[in-house]
Structure formats: structure tokens, C-alpha cells
């Protein structure tokens, strides 16, 4: 038995919509006994609350003010992560089509991004987090010990999101694929913290590969890095 636990590291998983980031990140966190942080859920919560308050993405000051005063909590639970906005459970509402369609526009706003990045950095201070998003390796946690850029073919990504919408998707698979492509374009082309692969990130195409297998590879990478750090510390 090793009585000295391995040092904890931070793991950043970035990539486009539907690449399987959250499923894989959750599994890696489970296997490494780390905390999983879904940063997309935080932007979704801002978008949902803004829509409910009648704030449009063009009203940047109002959206920023809302993001700054909103209390967002991510709680691990048996059926996945629970998202609380000012104490209210919004976990399923943040996955609606309306939120899907508007979240990229809110995520472009500088004040919103500043606030979310500050919250995310705070959550990672103690190390031992697996954080997924678009700008984690490049911007939020540039010093993360392991960075992964996860992607999959556009069709497979659309299919994954389609299944997430449940029995009444309210949209065709083709239309969903077009909307995902559009969202990726907005995320890639925005000025602040766009979706790009960090220079030191490991690229991983998950097309046709089961999530458990992808998570197994990433966990192995993480453990290897933690072991190296541990050996260097001795
Ligand atoms: O991963 P997701 O589909 O739940 O993300 C929702 C939106 O939030 C997506 O359009 C991009 C944006 N986002 C972002 O800009 N930066 C992040 N770190 C995470 C998500």
C-alpha cells in the first residue's frame, strides 16, 4: 500500500458542443476522486436567468450585472450534477432548446466571461478538479497539469445532443446539426477566449469510441502526470 497519496492536479477538457466532454469529465472525476465542474452549465444558467428576466444578449450591461449577482452552485448528485441558481434547481431547464439557441450569444459578453472565469478559478484553487468547457486550457486554467482537446464528428455530436433532448426533441437531427455548427462557429470566432486548442493540449477524437474508453485514457494520462510530479517532489 502506498501511504502517500499522489498529488492532486487540475485537468482541463475543452472542445466543441457534443464532443462528450461532460460525460467523459464526470467519469474521470469519479475515477480520480476529483471534483467535476461543468462550465457550460454556468453559461447556460446565465442565459436562462437572462431570458427569464427579459434581458437580450445585446443588453451587455444588464446581462453582466445579472451574472455578477447570480449565485450559481454546482452540486454533485447521484443522477449527475445539480445546478442551483439563487437556490433554485435549474438543472433540466438549462438544457432547453431556447437556452441552446441563446447561450453562445450570452457567452460572448466580456463581463459575463470575466465573472464566470473568476468563479471557475476559485473552484480550482485547491486542485483536484476536472473542468470542461471551451477556454479552460487556454484562459481559465492555463497552468492545468493536463489539458485535453476533445472532439468528434459533427454528426455524432448532433446525435448525442439529440438524445439529450429526450422523447420530444422538437427539432430534427439535421436541423440540430446545423444549429450545433452555427454555435461552434460563434464560439470559435468570438473575440474573447474563443474555442481553440491550447498549444500544449492533447488532441482526442472520440468518434465511435465509448465514453468509458475515452475516460480511461484521460485518467491514465492524469495518473501518469501525478506520479511524475510525485517523483519530482521526492
Ligand atoms: O458545453 P455546453 O454546450 O453546455 O456550453 C454551452 C455554451 O456555453 C456554449 O455555446 C459555449 C459556452 N461556453 C463557453 O463559452 N465557455 C466555456 N468555458 C463553456 C461553455
Boltz pocket constraint, residues with backbone or C-beta under 6 A from the ligand:
constraints:
  - pocket:
      binder: B
      contacts: [[A, 17], [A, 18], [A, 39], [A, 40], [A, 41], [A, 43], [A, 44], [A, 100], [A, 103], [A, 104], [A, 107], [A, 132], [A, 133], [A, 134], [A, 135], [A, 136], [A, 183], [A, 187], [A, 193]]
      max_distance: 6.0
